[in-house]
Amino acid sequence: AEELIPAVNDSHELGMQLLTIASKRLAQFLSLSPNLSTNISALSPYLTKHLQSLDDEWCVGGSLSSITNLATYTLGCLSEKQTEYKLAQLLLEACSTLAEIQS
């Protein structure tokens, strides 16, 4: 799928879809975590609220490194002026913090 990203015409729409997928995967990652309260405390309140607002539609889980990659691609598709860009930044920062907690 990575090879197809440059071929997409509407990078904003792609960024929005990637943000949704990365967010759902992070929510699932957190729900399966044995240290849920510690991990949740590492998130910003804005990101926590966003994760709680997601629908319950099933999403394939992923490792923290794959979620980090998705968040990175998301940032590349969105403009810094978009509110979703800030959310993607928070998601990426959360992945970094969670990786530090786990190591």
Secondary structure, DSSP 4 states (H G I P E B T S, - for coil): -GGGGGG-S-HHHHHHHHHHHHHHHHHHHHHT-TTHHHHHHTS-HHHHHHHHHS---------HHHHHHHHHHHHHHS-TTSHHHHHHHHHHHHHHHHHHHH-
